[in-house]
Amino acid sequence: MIRLENILTPGRSLVNVPGGSKKRALETIANVIVREVPELFEQDVYESLIAREKLGSTGFGNGIAIPHCRLKGCSQPISALVHLDHPIEYDAIDGAPVDLLFVLLVPEAATDAHLELLRQIAGMLDRKDVRDKLRSAASNEALYQVVLDIQSGH
């Protein structure tokens, strides 16, 4: 089974990210991912995430969004976690603005294992205690550590 700590890195766990708008947040995320995964193209990542949003918002409610998409040239799942400095309008199912975005990029030939990852992320973010811990993380390292602790059952 693929574990979240194997696809998320401290460098892709960011706090106090300027939001502004859904598009701007997704642009920032594409930039963050490509800095660490240079074989991907920022425009591809951004456009794939936007195309997925057009099918239906990935805003899950409770201030959470899980932007995800299949991506050409992506060889393994890649994740990023961003806590925005201010919540943004996101067309979430409950209408609430979003400040936590947990991104998942998967290869074009996505498998059940990739769907399982999405379920894992959604299940984790469904817990109020987890959301509170993520929101109160004061640094990028602390944000990443919250995910590690949850994954190891603490």
C-alpha positions in Angstrom: 0.0 0.0 0.0 1.3 3.5 -0.8 1.6 5.7 2.3 1.2 9.4 2.3 4.6 10.1 3.9 6.1 8.5 0.8 4.5 10.9 -1.6 4.5 14.1 0.5 7.7 15.9 1.3 8.6 18.6 3.8 9.3 20.8 0.8 5.8 20.3 -0.5 4.2 21.1 2.9 3.7 24.8 3.2 2.1 27.2 5.7 1.1 30.8 5.3 0.7 30.5 1.5 -0.9 33.5 -0.1 -4.3 32.4 -1.5 -6.2 35.2 -3.3 -8.2 32.9 -5.6 -8.7 29.3 -6.5 -6.6 29.8 -9.7 -3.8 31.6 -7.9 -3.7 28.8 -5.2 -3.5 26.1 -7.9 -0.8 28.1 -9.7 1.3 28.3 -6.5 0.8 24.5 -5.9 2.0 23.7 -9.5 5.0 25.9 -8.9 5.8 24.2 -5.6 5.5 20.7 -7.1 7.7 21.4 -10.1 10.4 22.9 -8.0 10.9 19.4 -6.4 9.8 17.3 -9.4 11.6 19.1 -12.3 10.6 16.4 -14.9 7.0 17.8 -14.7 5.9 21.0 -16.4 4.3 23.7 -14.3 1.7 24.6 -17.0 0.7 20.9 -17.3 0.2 20.5 -13.6 -1.8 23.7 -13.4 -4.0 23.0 -16.4 -4.7 19.4 -15.3 -5.8 20.6 -11.8 -8.0 23.4 -13.4 -9.5 20.9 -15.8 -10.4 18.6 -12.9 -12.0 21.5 -11.0 -14.2 22.2 -14.1 -15.7 18.7 -13.8 -16.7 19.6 -10.2 -15.1 21.4 -7.3 -12.8 19.3 -5.1 -13.8 21.4 -2.1 -15.0 18.8 0.4 -16.4 21.1 3.0 -15.0 22.2 6.4 -12.5 24.4 4.7 -10.8 21.5 2.9 -10.1 20.9 -0.8 -8.4 17.9 -2.3 -7.4 19.0 -5.8 -6.4 15.9 -7.7 -5.9 14.8 -11.3 -4.2 12.3 -13.6 -1.1 13.7 -15.1 0.8 12.8 -18.3 4.5 12.3 -17.5 3.8 11.6 -13.8 5.5 8.3 -13.0 4.3 8.0 -9.3 1.8 9.7 -7.0 2.9 13.1 -5.8 1.3 15.1 -3.1 1.5 18.6 -1.7 -0.2 20.1 1.4 -0.8 23.8 1.6 -2.3 26.0 4.4 -3.3 29.3 3.0 -2.9 32.6 4.9 -6.6 33.4 4.2 -9.4 31.2 3.2 -10.5 31.5 -0.5 -13.8 31.0 -2.3 -13.7 27.5 -3.7 -17.3 26.4 -4.6 -17.0 23.7 -1.9 -20.1 21.5 -1.3 -20.9 23.3 1.9 -20.2 26.8 0.4 -17.5 27.4 3.0 -14.2 29.0 1.9 -11.1 26.8 1.8 -7.8 27.2 3.6 -6.4 23.7 3.5 -5.5 22.1 0.2 -4.2 18.5 0.0 -3.1 17.9 -3.6 -2.7 14.5 -5.3 -1.3 14.0 -8.7 -1.3 10.4 -10.1 0.0 8.8 -13.3 -2.4 8.7 -16.3 -2.8 5.0 -15.8 -4.1 5.4 -12.3 -5.0 2.3 -10.4 -7.0 1.2 -7.3 -4.0 2.0 -5.2 -4.3 5.7 -6.3 -8.0 5.8 -5.5 -7.1 4.3 -2.1 -4.7 7.2 -1.5 -7.5 9.7 -2.3 -9.8 7.8 0.2 -7.0 7.9 2.8 -6.5 11.7 2.4 -10.3 12.3 2.5 -10.7 10.1 5.6 -7.9 11.9 7.4 -9.2 15.3 6.6 -12.7 14.3 7.7 -11.5 14.3 11.3 -11.9 17.7 13.1 -8.8 16.9 15.4 -6.7 16.5 12.3 -7.9 19.7 10.6 -7.2 21.6 13.9 -3.7 20.2 14.1 -3.0 21.0 10.4 -4.3 24.6 10.9 -2.3 25.2 14.0 1.0 24.0 12.5 3.3 27.1 12.7 5.9 26.0 10.2 6.3 23.9 7.1 8.1 21.2 9.2 5.3 21.2 11.7 2.7 20.8 9.0 4.6 17.8 7.5 5.0 16.3 11.0 1.3 16.3 11.6 0.8 14.1 8.6 3.6 11.7 9.7 2.1 11.5 13.2 -1.4 10.7 11.9 0.0 8.1 9.5 1.8 6.4 12.3 -1.3 6.5 14.4 -0.4 9.1 17.0 
